[in-house]
Amino acid sequence: MPDAQRPPDPTAEPLLCPPAPHELLALAEEVAALHRSLERLAQADHLERLLKLIARPGWTTPAEYELLRGGVAHMQMHVRALHDAQAALLRGAQLVGGRS
């Protein structure tokens, strides 16, 4: 069966990003865009607004509390994962840059 007609292999490693030409300027632009996105996220006032909402008397039931608590824990997990990924990326880049 030709490759174009072959069904995808469910056990194959998925590509996180499609292959791209070796364009360092484009990569630098992607890193800068990521930086801007994270800055916008940090500057957003959503969590401050949430703190004001949950402080109101009678705001939530026990079930709603658990849902909100789970969402906050999930977001914190993602923040830790982003910190770890950023540190690993920088360590790897420093090792590559150190080669002669």
Backbone bond lengths (Angstrom), bond angles and torsions (degrees), N, CA, C in turn:
res aa  C-N    CA-C-N  psi(-1)  N-CA   C-N-CA  omega(-1)  CA-C   N-CA-C  phi
1 M - - - 1.451 - - 1.530 108.05 -
2 P 1.337 118.76 130.47 1.466 120.95 178.34 1.526 110.88 -61.60
3 D 1.347 115.72 150.79 1.462 121.28 -178.43 1.518 112.91 -54.62
4 A 1.341 117.96 -36.28 1.463 121.66 -177.55 1.525 111.41 -64.81
5 Q 1.359 116.90 -27.31 1.460 120.36 -178.15 1.525 112.50 -98.22
6 R 1.321 117.72 -10.63 1.457 121.65 -176.79 1.529 109.72 -72.60
7 P 1.343 118.01 132.76 1.467 119.14 178.17 1.529 109.89 -67.24
8 P 1.332 117.32 152.66 1.459 119.30 -178.89 1.526 111.01 -64.89
9 D 1.312 116.05 146.11 1.461 122.80 178.73 1.526 108.73 -81.05
10 P 1.341 118.55 113.67 1.463 119.70 -177.39 1.520 113.11 -67.72
11 T 1.344 117.70 -16.29 1.466 119.93 179.55 1.521 112.27 -92.03
12 A 1.324 117.50 -6.20 1.468 120.67 -178.83 1.525 109.85 -70.30
13 E 1.327 115.64 146.98 1.465 121.27 176.59 1.522 109.27 -65.24
14 P 1.334 118.11 126.67 1.469 119.12 177.82 1.521 110.54 -73.44
15 L 1.321 115.76 146.97 1.459 120.38 175.47 1.516 108.53 -82.81
16 L 1.326 116.69 128.03 1.453 119.67 177.35 1.517 110.38 -73.47
17 C 1.307 116.74 -39.28 1.460 122.66 177.65 1.518 106.83 -133.88
18 P 1.306 117.16 143.20 1.458 117.62 176.58 1.526 110.00 -66.04
19 P 1.330 117.02 151.40 1.461 118.88 177.43 1.525 110.56 -55.99
20 A 1.312 115.97 141.17 1.463 120.89 -178.31 1.519 109.24 -133.97
21 P 1.321 116.08 154.31 1.462 118.25 175.61 1.528 109.68 -62.59
22 H 1.301 116.05 158.06 1.469 122.92 -177.24 1.530 108.95 -78.59
23 E 1.337 116.26 75.56 1.461 121.44 -177.81 1.519 109.02 -112.17
24 L 1.328 116.10 101.26 1.461 120.62 -176.14 1.517 112.31 -66.26
25 L 1.325 118.22 -33.27 1.458 120.50 178.29 1.531 110.23 -64.34
26 A 1.324 116.82 -43.04 1.466 120.40 178.23 1.526 110.58 -64.08
27 L 1.328 116.80 -39.59 1.462 120.40 177.76 1.525 110.59 -63.94
28 A 1.322 117.04 -42.62 1.466 120.83 177.71 1.524 110.68 -61.73
29 E 1.321 116.91 -37.95 1.470 120.56 177.59 1.527 111.02 -65.92
30 E 1.331 117.56 -37.82 1.462 120.81 177.59 1.528 110.83 -65.96
31 V 1.330 117.02 -41.16 1.469 120.86 177.72 1.526 109.86 -63.80
32 A 1.327 117.07 -43.19 1.469 120.71 178.52 1.530 110.88 -63.63
33 A 1.327 117.62 -38.76 1.468 121.01 178.20 1.527 110.53 -65.39
34 L 1.321 117.11 -39.68 1.462 120.91 176.07 1.525 110.31 -61.75
35 H 1.325 116.40 -43.84 1.465 121.17 178.50 1.529 110.84 -59.27
36 R 1.320 116.57 -45.28 1.469 119.93 178.95 1.530 111.49 -63.21
37 S 1.321 116.62 -40.45 1.468 120.27 178.84 1.523 111.23 -61.96
38 L 1.320 116.43 -43.02 1.464 119.76 179.34 1.522 111.39 -68.07
39 E 1.326 116.93 -35.73 1.471 119.69 175.98 1.523 110.70 -62.95
40 R 1.335 116.84 -44.56 1.471 120.27 179.27 1.527 110.87 -62.00
41 L 1.313 116.16 -39.78 1.458 120.21 178.45 1.528 110.54 -63.16
42 A 1.322 116.42 -43.33 1.468 120.55 -179.51 1.524 111.69 -66.83
43 Q 1.315 117.26 -31.40 1.464 120.91 -177.63 1.528 112.99 -84.66
44 A 1.319 117.70 -13.17 1.466 120.69 -179.04 1.526 109.74 -65.11
45 D 1.308 115.75 146.37 1.467 120.02 -177.09 1.530 113.18 -99.36
46 H 1.297 118.02 17.88 1.463 121.22 -176.04 1.527 112.47 -58.16
47 L 1.328 117.16 -44.57 1.462 119.03 -176.50 1.523 111.81 -70.99
48 E 1.331 117.11 -34.90 1.466 119.40 175.50 1.528 110.00 -63.80
49 R 1.316 116.36 -41.16 1.467 120.58 178.21 1.526 110.59 -65.19
50 L 1.327 116.62 -39.08 1.460 120.59 178.02 1.526 110.64 -62.97
51 L 1.329 117.29 -42.41 1.467 120.39 178.50 1.525 111.53 -58.91
52 K 1.312 116.76 -38.67 1.468 120.12 178.24 1.526 111.15 -67.97
53 L 1.317 116.78 -37.25 1.465 120.33 -179.73 1.525 112.04 -67.82
54 I 1.326 116.99 -45.70 1.466 118.98 -174.91 1.521 112.11 -74.27
55 A 1.322 118.13 -14.16 1.463 120.82 178.11 1.525 112.14 -77.98
56 R 1.311 117.36 -13.35 1.470 120.43 -178.18 1.528 110.13 -71.66
57 P 1.330 117.52 137.18 1.473 120.68 179.63 1.529 111.50 -60.63
58 G 1.327 115.10 138.84 1.455 120.92 176.68 1.508 115.12 69.68
59 W 1.315 117.33 16.97 1.460 120.56 -174.09 1.518 112.45 -66.21
60 T 1.326 117.72 -36.92 1.456 117.41 -169.00 1.526 113.28 -135.97
61 T 1.308 114.97 152.20 1.464 122.38 172.79 1.528 107.86 -90.29
62 P 1.330 118.30 167.37 1.467 119.61 176.24 1.535 112.62 -57.26
63 A 1.311 117.80 -37.38 1.473 120.16 179.37 1.524 111.06 -66.95
64 E 1.319 116.28 -43.69 1.468 119.77 178.67 1.530 110.50 -64.50
65 Y 1.331 116.07 -38.05 1.462 120.70 176.60 1.527 110.30 -57.07
66 E 1.329 116.63 -48.28 1.467 120.32 -179.35 1.523 111.48 -63.45
67 L 1.322 117.55 -39.90 1.467 120.05 177.87 1.525 110.81 -62.42
68 L 1.318 116.44 -45.54 1.460 120.31 -179.88 1.525 110.82 -66.10
69 R 1.321 116.04 -43.03 1.466 120.33 179.34 1.533 110.64 -60.14
70 G 1.327 116.52 -42.01 1.463 120.05 177.76 1.518 112.19 -64.21
71 G 1.329 116.94 -39.53 1.464 120.48 177.96 1.517 112.24 -64.35
72 V 1.333 116.18 -41.32 1.471 120.37 178.54 1.530 110.06 -64.68
73 A 1.326 117.48 -44.20 1.467 120.88 178.70 1.526 110.75 -61.85
74 H 1.313 116.63 -39.91 1.466 121.18 179.39 1.533 110.52 -63.99
75 M 1.324 116.75 -44.13 1.465 120.10 178.63 1.528 110.90 -63.88
76 Q 1.336 117.57 -40.07 1.461 120.75 178.70 1.524 110.63 -63.76
77 M 1.319 117.09 -37.81 1.458 121.19 177.13 1.533 110.23 -61.23
78 H 1.316 116.97 -41.54 1.462 120.61 178.83 1.528 111.11 -66.42
79 V 1.318 117.66 -38.21 1.465 120.53 178.37 1.526 109.77 -62.83
80 R 1.336 117.28 -45.10 1.472 119.94 177.85 1.524 110.42 -61.04
81 A 1.334 116.97 -42.12 1.467 120.43 179.50 1.526 111.06 -63.04
82 L 1.338 117.89 -39.34 1.467 121.03 177.31 1.521 111.27 -64.64
83 H 1.341 116.46 -41.84 1.469 119.46 176.89 1.529 110.43 -59.96
84 D 1.332 116.65 -46.63 1.462 120.95 -179.59 1.525 111.34 -63.25
85 A 1.328 117.18 -43.08 1.466 120.82 -179.62 1.523 110.81 -64.63
86 Q 1.328 116.28 -41.24 1.468 120.05 179.51 1.525 110.56 -63.98
87 A 1.325 117.18 -43.27 1.465 120.48 179.57 1.529 111.07 -64.42
88 A 1.330 116.98 -42.48 1.464 120.64 179.13 1.521 111.22 -64.88
89 L 1.322 116.69 -40.10 1.463 121.10 178.89 1.524 110.68 -62.37
90 L 1.318 116.38 -44.53 1.462 120.26 179.94 1.526 111.01 -66.29
91 R 1.348 117.24 -43.25 1.473 119.65 178.10 1.522 110.46 -59.03
92 G 1.324 117.21 -45.72 1.460 120.55 179.68 1.513 112.25 -62.95
93 A 1.335 116.62 -43.39 1.471 120.08 179.53 1.520 110.93 -63.43
94 Q 1.329 117.36 -37.87 1.464 120.06 178.94 1.519 111.07 -66.07
95 L 1.320 117.16 -36.78 1.463 120.20 178.03 1.523 110.97 -67.21
96 V 1.328 116.83 -43.19 1.467 120.52 178.91 1.514 109.69 -63.92
97 G 1.320 117.33 -44.89 1.461 121.44 -179.25 1.513 113.15 -65.53
98 G 1.339 117.14 -20.63 1.457 120.78 -178.72 1.517 113.47 -82.30
99 R 1.333 116.82 -10.01 1.469 119.84 179.50 1.517 110.59 -74.06
100 S 1.314 115.04 145.80 1.474 120.07 176.85 1.504 110.56 -112.47
